[in-house]
Amino acid sequence: MLRTPLALLVGSLLVGCVVGDPDGGGDDSGGGGGRCGDGVKEGSEACDDGNTAGGDGCSATCTTEGGGAVPALAAELSKPALDTQLFTDNMITLALKGSGGFAGQVTLTSSIVDTTVGNPVSGATLTLSKATADLAENGSDTIVATLKLASDVRVPSAMLKINVVSSLGTTTTQLPVTIKKQISFPVTLNAADDCVYPTGAATTLSVVTGTKLLFENKDTTKTMIFHIGGGIGGLAHQGDAGTAPGTAYEQTVTGTTGTTDWYCHNRNNPNNLRVAAKP
């Protein structure tokens, strides 16, 4: 019988250990730590993209970079709804905010539509302070939307819409708008007790039947008497009692034709304040 020397046997075992187990005892069962950069996610590795370079979402030690965040773009209006009236300018802000590493150009378009049939509202315009915004990584920007309503808008409600287009796709922010069928004319007094009228009212405003007109005394101490000429059903000259400070003289248009002037009796009639009725 041949006998193998003990030294030779031990040497063979050592060689077998080195050649057969280069990882020092690990196996393919996933119980070890895994080898970062081999493209196989194993053990305690959070990721393995096949390399040991950083800055590509998976670090040199196979941990996830950036917390695994997904790029996103939030678009939020400054209020949930708008309650307004005719012959007004209304400002709403839209806040844009990127997250998860989002960056790039955002394009915006706007519209104001009738909530009943979805058609554009006649006499209403919606404009944006800018049509595009360039966001830095996780950056933000604010857009101002101005809704302008004419004096003869007919719909009682509308929907304001802003489309936000980016590399992530298109989202639409919406704001319900309630429109009171009324027009306010705020009037103040200057140091000479002359009436000071709202600038936009210095014209002939078209008003539809059923519109309430509020001639407002914005002075804090003195009474005003509002003159209204004849010619439109439902509108009448105010009596001598006048309009007390902080109140309004209210009249509702019932006619469908005619034109009349109006002013307050504190000496100055500018001769350019008129309303014209329409069906």
KOLTOR-97154 format. One record per residue (C-alpha): residue number from 0; residue in one letter; chain; x, y, z. Coordinates in Angstrom, 2 decimals, always signed. Each point is the difference from the previous one (the first is absolute). Example, Ala and Ser with C-alpha at 12.3 -4.5 7.8 and 13.67 -1.06 7.14 Angstrom:
{baza 0, a, A, {+12.30, -4.50, +7.80}} {baza 1, s, A, {+1.37, +3.44, -0.66}} 
This chain:
{baza 0, m, A, {+0.00, +0.00, +0.00}} {baza 1, l, A, {+1.28, +3.46, -0.91}} {baza 2, r, A, {+0.02, +2.55, +2.77}} {baza 3, t, A, {-0.44, +3.74, -0.72}} {baza 4, p, A, {+2.27, +2.12, +2.09}} {baza 5, l, A, {-1.94, +2.22, +2.47}} {baza 6, a, A, {+1.74, +3.17, -1.18}} {baza 7, l, A, {-1.09, -0.62, -3.59}} {baza 8, l, A, {-3.61, -0.60, +1.04}} {baza 9, v, A, {-0.18, +3.22, +2.01}} {baza 10, g, A, {+1.53, +1.95, -2.87}} {baza 11, s, A, {-2.59, -1.34, -2.41}} {baza 12, l, A, {-2.83, +1.08, +2.27}} {baza 13, l, A, {+1.39, +3.52, +0.27}} {baza 14, v, A, {+0.31, +0.33, -3.77}} {baza 15, g, A, {-3.58, -1.23, -0.41}} {baza 16, c, A, {-1.26, +2.66, +2.41}} {baza 17, v, A, {+1.71, +2.85, -1.84}} {baza 18, v, A, {-0.99, -1.04, -3.48}} {baza 19, g, A, {-3.55, -1.08, +0.73}} {baza 20, d, A, {-1.05, +2.88, +2.29}} {baza 21, p, A, {+1.58, +3.30, -1.09}} {baza 22, d, A, {-2.54, +2.01, +2.10}} {baza 23, g, A, {+1.27, -1.58, +3.16}} {baza 24, g, A, {-2.91, -2.30, +0.76}} {baza 25, g, A, {-3.00, +1.69, -1.70}} {baza 26, d, A, {-2.43, -1.90, -2.20}} {baza 27, d, A, {-2.76, +0.68, -2.53}} {baza 28, s, A, {-2.78, -0.34, +2.52}} {baza 29, g, A, {-0.28, +3.76, +0.61}} {baza 30, g, A, {+1.11, -0.38, +3.60}} {baza 31, g, A, {+3.15, +2.06, -0.53}} {baza 32, g, A, {+0.42, +3.71, -0.63}} {baza 33, g, A, {-0.05, -0.20, -3.79}} {baza 34, r, A, {+2.61, +1.38, -2.38}} {baza 35, c, A, {-0.71, +3.66, -0.83}} {baza 36, g, A, {+0.30, +0.75, -3.68}} {baza 37, d, A, {-0.77, -3.46, -1.39}} {baza 38, g, A, {-3.52, +0.98, -1.11}} {baza 39, v, A, {-1.69, -2.40, +2.43}} {baza 40, k, A, {-1.80, +1.44, +3.04}} {baza 41, e, A, {+0.93, -2.30, +2.88}} {baza 42, g, A, {+0.11, -0.05, +3.76}} {baza 43, s, A, {+0.02, +3.46, +1.57}} {baza 44, e, A, {+0.33, +1.81, -3.35}} {baza 45, a, A, {-2.74, +2.64, -0.55}} {baza 46, c, A, {+0.83, +0.02, -3.74}} {baza 47, d, A, {+2.59, -1.29, -2.45}} {baza 48, d, A, {+0.25, +1.63, -3.42}} {baza 49, g, A, {+3.01, -1.94, -1.20}} {baza 50, n, A, {+2.65, +2.61, +0.85}} {baza 51, t, A, {+1.55, +1.72, +2.99}} {baza 52, a, A, {-0.44, +3.56, -1.27}} {baza 53, g, A, {-1.96, +2.52, +2.03}} {baza 54, g, A, {-2.47, +2.64, -1.17}} {baza 55, d, A, {-2.09, -2.35, -2.12}} {baza 56, g, A, {-2.66, -0.90, +2.54}} {baza 57, c, A, {+1.98, -2.87, +1.53}} {baza 58, s, A, {+3.14, +0.90, +1.98}} {baza 59, a, A, {+3.44, -1.62, +0.00}} {baza 60, t, A, {-1.06, -2.00, +3.06}} {baza 61, c, A, {-3.34, -1.08, -1.52}} {baza 62, t, A, {-2.22, +2.33, +2.02}} {baza 63, t, A, {-2.80, +1.93, -1.68}} {baza 64, e, A, {+0.83, +3.62, -0.79}} {baza 65, g, A, {-2.57, +2.78, +0.35}} {baza 66, g, A, {-2.16, -2.08, +2.28}} {baza 67, g, A, {-1.59, -1.70, -2.98}} {baza 68, a, A, {-2.22, +3.08, -0.61}} {baza 69, v, A, {-2.11, +0.18, -3.14}} {baza 70, p, A, {+0.03, +3.34, -1.93}} {baza 71, a, A, {-3.26, +1.90, +0.50}} {baza 72, l, A, {-1.48, +3.42, -0.67}} {baza 73, a, A, {-2.70, +1.48, +2.26}} {baza 74, a, A, {-2.30, +2.80, -1.23}} {baza 75, e, A, {-2.20, +1.61, +2.66}} {baza 76, l, A, {-2.40, +2.96, -0.25}} {baza 77, s, A, {-0.14, +2.56, +2.81}} {baza 78, k, A, {-3.68, -0.63, +0.77}} {baza 79, p, A, {-2.47, -2.89, -0.41}} {baza 80, a, A, {-2.75, +2.14, -1.54}} {baza 81, l, A, {-0.78, +3.57, -1.09}} {baza 82, d, A, {-3.14, +1.97, +0.87}} {baza 83, t, A, {-0.16, +3.23, -2.00}} {baza 84, q, A, {-2.29, +2.36, -1.95}} {baza 85, l, A, {-0.25, +1.71, -3.37}} {baza 86, f, A, {+2.41, +2.72, -1.17}} {baza 87, t, A, {+2.95, -1.22, +2.08}} {baza 88, d, A, {+3.64, -1.02, -0.31}} {baza 89, n, A, {+0.85, -3.04, +2.14}} {baza 90, m, A, {+3.55, -1.21, +0.69}} {baza 91, i, A, {+0.86, -3.59, +0.90}} {baza 92, t, A, {+3.50, -1.45, +0.40}} {baza 93, l, A, {+1.23, -3.39, -1.18}} {baza 94, a, A, {+2.96, -1.42, +1.93}} {baza 95, l, A, {+2.29, -2.43, -1.85}} {baza 96, k, A, {+2.35, -2.24, +2.00}} {baza 97, g, A, {+2.31, -2.72, -1.26}} {baza 98, s, A, {+1.12, -2.96, +2.12}} {baza 99, g, A, {+1.87, -3.28, -0.36}} {baza 100, g, A, {+2.60, +1.67, -2.22}} {baza 101, f, A, {-2.46, +1.48, -2.50}} {baza 102, a, A, {+1.40, +2.82, -2.16}} {baza 103, g, A, {-0.92, +1.52, -3.35}} {baza 104, q, A, {-2.42, +2.21, -1.87}} {baza 105, v, A, {-3.66, +0.20, +0.90}} {baza 106, t, A, {-2.53, +1.35, -2.52}} {baza 107, l, A, {-3.34, +1.45, +1.11}} {baza 108, t, A, {-3.28, +0.71, -1.79}} {baza 109, s, A, {-3.26, +1.25, +1.50}} {baza 110, s, A, {-3.74, +0.18, -0.67}} {baza 111, i, A, {-3.27, +0.96, +1.70}} {baza 112, v, A, {-3.03, -2.07, -0.98}} {baza 113, d, A, {-3.70, -0.19, +0.83}} {baza 114, t, A, {-0.53, -2.79, +2.54}} {baza 115, t, A, {-3.28, -0.98, -1.66}} {baza 116, v, A, {+1.08, -0.71, -3.58}} {baza 117, g, A, {+3.77, +0.51, +0.10}} {baza 118, n, A, {+0.12, +2.85, -2.52}} {baza 119, p, A, {+2.28, +3.05, +0.43}} {baza 120, v, A, {-1.72, +2.70, +2.07}} {baza 121, s, A, {-0.92, +3.04, -2.11}} {baza 122, g, A, {+1.27, +3.19, +1.62}} {baza 123, a, A, {+2.59, -1.80, +2.16}} {baza 124, t, A, {+3.76, -0.15, -0.59}} {baza 125, l, A, {+2.65, -1.93, +1.90}} {baza 126, t, A, {+3.64, +1.05, -0.44}} {baza 127, l, A, {+3.22, -1.30, +1.57}} {baza 128, s, A, {+3.00, +2.05, +1.11}} {baza 129, k, A, {+2.24, -2.37, -1.98}} {baza 130, a, A, {-0.54, -2.84, -2.45}} {baza 131, t, A, {+3.09, -2.02, +0.98}} {baza 132, a, A, {+2.08, -0.60, +3.09}} {baza 133, d, A, {+3.49, -1.53, +0.15}} {baza 134, l, A, {+0.49, -1.86, +3.26}} {baza 135, a, A, {+3.38, -0.90, +1.42}} {baza 136, e, A, {+0.30, -3.39, +1.70}} {baza 137, n, A, {-2.75, -0.15, +2.66}} {baza 138, g, A, {-0.63, +3.70, -0.70}} {baza 139, s, A, {-3.18, +2.05, +0.24}} {baza 140, d, A, {-1.77, +2.90, -1.71}} {baza 141, t, A, {-3.23, +1.99, +0.36}} {baza 142, i, A, {-2.34, +0.89, -2.84}} {baza 143, v, A, {-2.71, +2.68, +0.34}} {baza 144, a, A, {-3.30, -0.65, -1.78}} {baza 145, t, A, {-2.33, +2.97, -0.55}} {baza 146, l, A, {-3.67, -0.63, -0.66}} {baza 147, k, A, {-1.72, +3.06, -1.50}} {baza 148, l, A, {-3.81, +0.06, -0.13}} {baza 149, a, A, {-1.93, +2.48, -2.13}} {baza 150, s, A, {-3.18, +1.74, +1.18}} {baza 151, d, A, {-2.30, -2.19, -2.10}} {baza 152, v, A, {+1.20, -3.55, +0.69}} {baza 153, r, A, {-3.10, -2.21, +0.13}} {baza 154, v, A, {+1.08, -3.27, +1.61}} {baza 155, p, A, {-0.32, -0.43, +3.78}} {baza 156, s, A, {+2.88, -2.43, +0.28}} {baza 157, a, A, {+3.15, -0.96, -1.88}} {baza 158, m, A, {+3.10, -2.16, +0.27}} {baza 159, l, A, {+3.48, +1.48, -0.14}} {baza 160, k, A, {+2.53, -2.42, -1.50}} {baza 161, i, A, {+3.79, +0.11, -0.25}} {baza 162, n, A, {+1.83, -2.74, -1.92}} {baza 163, v, A, {+3.50, -0.77, +1.26}} {baza 164, v, A, {+2.18, -1.79, -2.57}} {baza 165, s, A, {+3.48, -1.37, +0.81}} {baza 166, s, A, {+2.18, -3.01, -0.74}} {baza 167, l, A, {-2.21, -1.90, +2.45}} {baza 168, g, A, {-3.10, +0.56, -2.13}} {baza 169, t, A, {-3.03, +2.28, +0.34}} {baza 170, t, A, {-2.02, +0.80, +3.10}} {baza 171, t, A, {-2.94, +2.42, +0.31}} {baza 172, t, A, {-0.73, +2.11, +3.06}} {baza 173, q, A, {-3.60, +1.21, +0.33}} {baza 174, l, A, {-1.75, +2.67, +2.04}} {baza 175, p, A, {-3.81, +0.34, +0.22}} {baza 176, v, A, {-1.20, +3.61, -0.41}} {baza 177, t, A, {-3.33, +1.37, +1.23}} {baza 178, i, A, {-1.06, +3.25, -1.71}} {baza 179, k, A, {-2.54, +2.23, +1.74}} {baza 180, k, A, {-2.23, +1.93, -2.42}} {baza 181, q, A, {+0.90, +3.36, +1.43}} {baza 182, i, A, {+2.36, +2.95, -0.52}} {baza 183, s, A, {+1.44, +2.16, +2.77}} {baza 184, f, A, {+0.92, +3.67, -0.56}} {baza 185, p, A, {+2.10, +1.12, +2.99}} {baza 186, v, A, {+0.04, +3.81, +0.37}} {baza 187, t, A, {+2.21, +2.01, +2.37}} {baza 188, l, A, {+0.36, +3.70, +0.85}} {baza 189, n, A, {+3.16, +2.07, -0.44}} {baza 190, a, A, {+1.16, +2.87, +2.21}} {baza 191, a, A, {-2.36, +2.40, -1.83}} {baza 192, d, A, {-2.97, -2.34, +0.56}} {baza 193, d, A, {-0.13, -0.82, -3.71}} {baza 194, c, A, {-1.02, -3.53, -0.89}} {baza 195, v, A, {+2.77, -2.23, -1.30}} {baza 196, y, A, {-1.24, -2.78, -2.27}} {baza 197, p, A, {+1.54, -3.37, -0.93}} {baza 198, t, A, {+2.18, +0.52, -3.07}} {baza 199, g, A, {-1.40, -2.92, -1.94}} {baza 200, a, A, {-3.56, +1.32, +0.31}} {baza 201, a, A, {+0.76, +3.06, -2.13}} {baza 202, t, A, {-1.74, -1.46, -3.04}} {baza 203, t, A, {-3.33, -1.48, -1.08}} {baza 204, l, A, {-0.36, -3.44, +1.56}} {baza 205, s, A, {-2.31, -2.59, -1.50}} {baza 206, v, A, {-2.19, -1.70, +2.60}} {baza 207, v, A, {-2.42, -2.88, -0.50}} {baza 208, t, A, {-3.45, -0.02, +1.53}} {baza 209, g, A, {-0.01, -1.26, +3.57}} {baza 210, t, A, {+3.39, +1.54, +0.85}} {baza 211, k, A, {+0.19, +1.68, +3.40}} {baza 212, l, A, {+1.92, +3.31, +0.14}} {baza 213, l, A, {+1.54, +1.05, +3.32}} {baza 214, f, A, {+0.96, +3.69, +0.25}} {baza 215, e, A, {+2.29, -0.10, +3.06}} {baza 216, n, A, {+0.76, +2.89, +2.34}} {baza 217, k, A, {+3.56, -0.73, +1.13}} {baza 218, d, A, {+0.38, +3.16, +2.05}} {baza 219, t, A, {+0.15, -0.43, +3.77}} {baza 220, t, A, {-2.01, +3.06, +1.11}} {baza 221, k, A, {-2.08, +1.60, -2.76}} {baza 222, t, A, {-3.20, -0.98, -1.78}} {baza 223, m, A, {-0.24, -0.23, -3.79}} {baza 224, i, A, {-3.04, +0.35, -2.27}} {baza 225, f, A, {+0.24, -1.94, -3.24}} {baza 226, h, A, {-1.55, +1.42, -3.14}} {baza 227, i, A, {-1.33, -2.49, -2.55}} {baza 228, g, A, {-1.64, +1.29, -3.15}} {baza 229, g, A, {-3.07, -1.51, -1.59}} {baza 230, g, A, {+0.04, -2.38, -2.91}} {baza 231, i, A, {+0.53, -3.49, +1.49}} {baza 232, g, A, {-2.69, -1.97, +1.76}} {baza 233, g, A, {+0.74, -0.69, +3.67}} {baza 234, l, A, {+2.43, +2.91, +0.50}} {baza 235, a, A, {-1.15, +3.12, +1.85}} {baza 236, h, A, {+1.50, +3.19, +1.43}} {baza 237, q, A, {+0.76, -0.19, +3.71}} {baza 238, g, A, {-2.01, +2.03, +2.53}} {baza 239, d, A, {+1.30, +2.73, +2.29}} {baza 240, a, A, {+0.79, -2.42, +2.82}} {baza 241, g, A, {+2.98, -1.12, -2.02}} {baza 242, t, A, {+2.47, -2.80, +0.64}} {baza 243, a, A, {+1.64, -0.14, +3.41}} {baza 244, p, A, {+3.76, -0.52, +0.34}} {baza 245, g, A, {+1.00, -3.62, -0.52}} {baza 246, t, A, {-3.28, -0.98, -1.69}} {baza 247, a, A, {-1.23, -0.31, -3.59}} {baza 248, y, A, {-2.95, +1.19, -2.08}} {baza 249, e, A, {-1.26, -3.17, -1.70}} {baza 250, q, A, {-1.94, -0.09, -3.26}} {baza 251, t, A, {-0.83, -2.98, -2.26}} {baza 252, v, A, {-0.30, +0.26, -3.77}} {baza 253, t, A, {-3.38, -1.23, -1.24}} {baza 254, g, A, {+0.04, +1.59, -3.45}} {baza 255, t, A, {+1.58, -1.44, -3.14}} {baza 256, t, A, {+0.67, +3.27, -1.84}} {baza 257, g, A, {+1.02, +3.57, +0.73}} {baza 258, t, A, {+2.98, +1.95, +1.33}} {baza 259, t, A, {+0.33, +2.16, +3.10}} {baza 260, d, A, {+2.66, +2.02, +1.78}} {baza 261, w, A, {+0.86, -0.07, +3.70}} {baza 262, y, A, {+2.10, +2.02, +2.44}} {baza 263, c, A, {-0.06, +1.19, +3.60}} {baza 264, h, A, {-1.29, +3.45, +0.97}} {baza 265, n, A, {+3.18, +1.25, +1.67}} {baza 266, r, A, {+0.42, +2.69, -2.63}} {baza 267, n, A, {+1.91, -1.78, -2.73}} {baza 268, n, A, {-1.66, -1.82, -2.90}} {baza 269, p, A, {+2.73, -1.34, -2.31}} {baza 270, n, A, {-2.55, -0.64, -2.78}} {baza 271, n, A, {+1.60, -3.34, -0.91}} {baza 272, l, A, {-1.69, -2.51, +2.34}} {baza 273, r, A, {-2.73, -1.93, -1.83}} {baza 274, v, A, {-1.65, -3.40, -0.17}} {baza 275, a, A, {-1.86, -1.47, -2.97}} {baza 276, a, A, {-2.52, -2.80, +0.40}} {baza 277, k, A, {-0.11, -3.04, -2.24}} {baza 278, p, A, {-2.23, -3.13, -0.11}} 
